[in-house]
Amino acid sequence: MLCICSSCNTATTTVGDTGKDSTAQKNLAAFDVVSNAFQTGDASKIDSVVADDFVDHTDKGDVKGKDSLKAMIAMMHNNFKNMKTETKNEAAGGDYVYG
């Protein structure tokens, strides 16, 4: 089971009962890019949705930069070639996306 929690934008927005605002939509689209990268192994679109100062909090300490995330995507895809993901529910609020 893969659970991805992402922090995306610095704008303060909330998805309410009236629908999804543009920042929330943008953050949810970024979540979809990352989720798809884990499923397909194609990390080519990560640069467009992940900040350059991304920090991967690993068991060996914090690693700055997108290369750590790209390596994790490749490792997961190589070790679990038939991995499928399905988002049952997602929400965006402020800087966070949950799916």
Secondary structure by P-SEA (a helix, b strand, c coil): cbbbbbbcccbbbbbccccccaaaaaaaaaaaaaaaaaaccccccccccccccccccccccccccaaaaaaaaaaaaaacccbbbbbcbbbbccccccc
